[in-house]
Amino acid sequence: MNGKFIDLRSDTVTKPSTGMRKAMYEAEVGDDVYKEDPTVNELEEYVAGLLGKEAALFVPSGLMGNQISLNVHTSPGDEVICEADAHIFQYESGTPAAVSGIQLYPVRGENGIITPDKVEPLIRPTSAYYMPRTKVIEVENTHNRAGGTIYPIGIIKELRQLVDKHNLKFHLDGARLWNASVATGIAPKEYAAYFDSVSVCLSKGLGAPIGSVIAGTKDFITEAFRVRKAWGGGMRQVGIIAAAGLYAVKNNIERLAEDHEKAKDLAQFINGLDNFEIDPGLVQTNILIFKPLRKSVDEVLAQAKGKGLLLSVGTVGSLRAVTHMDAGWDEIEKAKQILSEIN
Ligand SMILES: Cc1ncc(COP(=O)(O)O)c(C=O)c1O
């Protein structure tokens, strides 16, 4: 809860639990720019293990995790293929162009999922010296703007074959990879195995206040470490924050199943209302995207807020609700009541 509000704007709104704060208080720390913070080192090793990668790096945000990864894989003038609603394209402030000098080539997928038949025609011929060079294919699992949809592992495998065929790199924005994994039973390392680099967030459904981790080969992480410092992301006694992340990955992954149940329950309820439109089949994890039928998005946002429910904006013309650990079943019931009163 955010004060008097039921806050379903995002799963980023959670506050650290008592257990998490205790872990932060007790964290052993050191200077992480010298790689001497034992808690950061433990977090990086732990997450590298979860993702089955050689090495990992703690970074301040998901944006920085994605952008460092793209920067390491590319040179100025290169191109990255991604889905048209990808976070890196929609919500990362134009950083690929502004900071790395690269361009994105967005392709419209189905519910956020891009398939090799759509991607392959976009890969630039290596002989075309007058074109940008395709360097990376990027996918997002789960896909935020599509409503938390899960990438089928079969499509990931096929995209990997394409990546190998054209000698590219494959980056996963796994901000909510944990949700995909809990929903499907496919281990994070099984998903991660197909990618050269993976970025995962600690501060979304897992409830940590700050932080993401990127993982890949030792060489990739050595270079990522250099870029993080160059971009002002080298932090000192940051174990105090990493401890929250470590607590999150050790305690809060399995419980995401409950957030998924809450989302599905809420979706079924909304589907039964005649003032909104939703496809409950697309609610695969903790994000709901739904359309108001009688009012504008802004009117619904204002009316819901007036009644104590915070929602956010989804894709054009739609609303978004995200379930998380700080909104329990009681809050979901109240949210249902409020939504039923909006007409
Ligand atoms: C899919 C996805 N990737 C990356 C990010 C960026 O994370 P941060 O807000 O920590 O920069 C988000 C944030 O919502 C996200 O949903």
The ligand as an SDF file (V2000), in Angstrom:
LIG
                    3D

 16 16  0  0  0  0  0  0  0  0999 V2000
   11.2540   -4.8100  -19.1810 C   0  0  0  0  0  0  0  0  0  0  0  0
   11.9900   -3.7550  -18.4350 C   0  0  0  0  0  0  0  0  0  0  0  0
   13.2870   -3.5610  -18.6870 N   0  0  0  0  0  0  0  0  0  0  0  0
   14.0080   -2.6300  -18.0520 C   0  0  0  0  0  0  0  0  0  0  0  0
   13.4290   -1.8170  -17.1000 C   0  0  0  0  0  0  0  0  0  0  0  0
   14.2540   -0.7290  -16.4680 C   0  0  0  0  0  0  0  0  0  0  0  0
   14.4350   -0.8800  -15.1180 O   0  0  0  0  0  0  0  0  0  0  0  0
   14.8320    0.3950  -14.2180 P   0  0  0  0  0  0  0  0  0  0  0  0
   13.5630    1.1060  -13.9270 O   0  0  0  0  0  0  0  0  0  0  0  0
   15.4570   -0.2470  -13.0100 O   0  0  0  0  0  0  0  0  0  0  0  0
   15.8000    1.1990  -14.9920 O   0  0  0  0  0  0  0  0  0  0  0  0
   12.0730   -1.9710  -16.8060 C   0  0  0  0  0  0  0  0  0  0  0  0
   11.4310   -1.1040  -15.8000 C   0  0  0  0  0  0  0  0  0  0  0  0
   10.2440   -1.1130  -15.5990 O   0  0  0  0  0  0  0  0  0  0  0  0
   11.3350   -2.9550  -17.4930 C   0  0  0  0  0  0  0  0  0  0  0  0
   10.0280   -3.1430  -17.2720 O   0  0  0  0  0  0  0  0  0  0  0  0
  1  2  1  0
  2  3  1  0
  2 15  2  0
  3  4  2  0
  4  5  1  0
  5  6  1  0
  5 12  2  0
  6  7  1  0
  7  8  1  0
  8  9  2  0
  8 10  1  0
  8 11  1  0
 12 13  1  0
 12 15  1  0
 13 14  2  0
 15 16  1  0
M  END
$$$$
